[in-house]
Amino acid sequence: MQEVDLFVIGGGSGGVRAARMATGRGARVALAECGALGGTCVNLGCIPKKLYSYAAHYGESFAEARGYGWHGPTPPFDWATLKRNRAIEILRLNGVYEKLLVNAGVQLLRGRARLVDAHTVQVGAERIRARHVLIATGGAPHRPDFAGQELAVTSNEMFDLEPFPARLLVIGGGYIACEFASIFNGLGSRVTQLYRGAQVLRGFDDDVRAFVAGEMVKKGVDLRLNAQVASLQRCDGGLVATLADGSPLEVDAVLVATGRWPNTAGLGLEAAGVRLTEHGAIAVDEHFRTSVPHILAVGDVIDRVQLTPVALAEAMVVVDRLFGSGTRKMDYENIPTAVFTHPNVGTVGLTEAQARSRVGRVRIYRTDFKPLKHTLSGSSERTLMKLLVDDATDRVLGVHMVGAEAGEIVQGFAVALKAGATKAVFDATIGIHPTAAEEFVTMREPVA
Ligand code: NDP
C-alpha cells in the first residue's frame, strides 16, 4: 500500500494551503477532493459573491454618474452574461488551484475520501496509508425546518438561479443573508429580507448593525425584523410564503441563509474514532488534533471561525507543527472581517458591548457623514466610523466602519490593532486627504 506523510481530505482553502506548505517542507502529501478545487470560497462563496457584488454596485453607479455629467439611460442588466463570465472565471481559478497542487508535488486524487481506519484512507478503489490525516472538508448550508422549505434555495444555488428572480425573499440575518439581499437588490430584484431577531448581523457592534440595516433599507431592501416564515408553497405566479403573523408574501425565489454546518458525514470518522462536538463539528484541541492525535482538522469543519483566511492560518499552524519546528498556536484575537453588504461593513477588534465588559472605561469615537463622492452623485448613502479605546491604556480595542470599501480600509487598521496601537498613535498619523479613511485618524472628541 502506498504511504504518505500527510493525507488531506478536502481541496478548499485550508486543505490546499496545508498540502502545498507540507510538500514545501519535504513531506509526501496526497489530497482528495470530490468536487471542484478551491472549495466553498472559490466556487460557491467569497469569490463569486464578490463578483456579483461588483455587478450590483454598477447598477447604482450608472445613476450616480449623472450628477457628474454622464447623461443617458441606465443600460439593462443581463443576468446570463454575469453568470457566464463568473463561471468562466471560476473554471480558470479551479485550474490555477490544480496547477498549484500538482506543481508543488501533491498527489491529487479526484474522489470522495473515507477513513477505513485511523491510518488508512480510501478514495475509490485506492487505499493509502497516512502518517497524518488532515480533515478540511468545510461546511454546507443548513436548511431551517418549515413546511415547504425544500422549495427554497441556498447560497449554493443562488449564483446560477434561473430565471433571474424579480422578487426575492431572503431568510436570515447573517453574513450570507445580508450580502445576497444587498446584491440582488442592487441587480434589480425586489428583495424582502426576514430576520427572526431584533437586528441583523448578531455579534457585530450594535451601532454598525443599526446603521447598515438603515442603509440597506434606504437602498430598497424591505427588511422585516422579528419575522419568520411559517410555510412555503407553490402558487400560480411563483412561491407564496406564509409568515408567522399569517400574512402572505408572493415571490419568485426564496433564499434560506440560516447558517452553515460542518461536513462530517461519510468520512468514516467513527471507524477512525474521531469525536464530534455537540454541534456536530470535529472536536479539536489547540493544535487542531482530534480525539485521534494524528488526525487533525481545520477550517469550517471545526466550526470556530468560518472565514477563509482563518482556515489558511490554521492550516499553516498545523503544517509548522507537523513538518517544521513550529510550536505556534493560532491567535484568534483581532480577526478583521467584512460583510459585503451595500454599503460594506468592515470591522476588527471588540464591539462596544464586548469592550465595556472587558475593560473599565471605554472611550468611544464615532462619526457618520455623507462621503464626498455623494455630494454630486445624488445618493443619500452615509458612512459610519467608530473607534473604541481603553481609557486606562489608550489602546484602540475596536475599529468599525460601514461605508464604501470598508473591508479594504479596515484591513490596514487591523495591522495597527495587531501591533497594539494606541489612540495617540492614531492621532499622530497623518491622514490622506480627501479620503473617508482619514476620518479614522482625525476623530478627536469622544462621544462618551
Ligand atoms: P450566520 O451564522 O452568519 O447567520 C445565520 C443567520 O440565520 C442568523 O441571522 C440566524 O439568526 C439565522 N437563523 C439560524 N437558524 C434559523 C432558523 N431556523 N430560522 C430563521 N433564522 C435562522 O450564517 P450564514 O449562513 O450567513 O454564513 C455562514 C458563515 O459563513 C458566516 O458566519 C461567516 O463566518 C461565513 N461567511 C463570511 C462571509 C464574509 O467573510 N464576507 C460571507 C458569507 C459567509 P440568529 O442571529 O438569531 O441566530
Residues whose N, C-alpha, C, O or C-beta is under 5 A from the ligand:
A	BS01	NDP	P144 G172 G173 G174 Y175 I176 A177 R196 G197 R202 A257 T258 G259 R260 Q306 L307 A338 V339 F340
